[in-house]
């Protein structure tokens, strides 16, 4: 059994400045003002689009992020219907194999103090789930059948690709809590990810303050 902290990884196969320039080129098509494009005009124009609420232009650029979270949080991620997802499959992944170190990895709940009574209860429950999973495989069940005993704390990897407008929506819900306080384990990944996005494309996300 292995227990790890959740984290995210942005696929940095894009250049923030080029993303802004792409959005500017698309937006200026609406007004046929391509002649006003200058070396430093993209950031100003995109900031103006966001301020005026003309966020449809942000749909012309996307970002891909890998989330390493528990299954419970993954269920919230995939509710963002304007995004594309690829997720680690418990139907086909056999955690008894060497590819997984012959053990199951669980995500540590950040709200449990390390080695507290709650922590010890959680850890023992995860160990029991791991033992039950391996026993079911030994009994002859397939991974997709044995997964029935795996808990929400199971580590899963989710790759999410969304356009910048949807990422803004994602952060408003999952980091800022515009519709209600987010789950603490969602905040654990969404807030740092928002800061990473600000560093890569500041103009698009700077107005989102946690």
Secondary structure, DSSP 8 states (H G I E B T S, - for coil): -EEE--EEEE---S-HHHHHHHHHHHHHHHHT-GGG--TTHHHHHHHHHHHHT-GGGGGG-EEEEEEEEEHHHHHHHTT-TTEEEEE--TTT--TTSGGGTTS-EEE--TTS-TTSHHHHHHHHHHHHHHHHHHHHHHTT--HHHHGGG--TTBEEEEEEEEEHHHHHHHHHHHTS-TTS---HHHHHHHHHHHHHHHHHSHHHHTT---
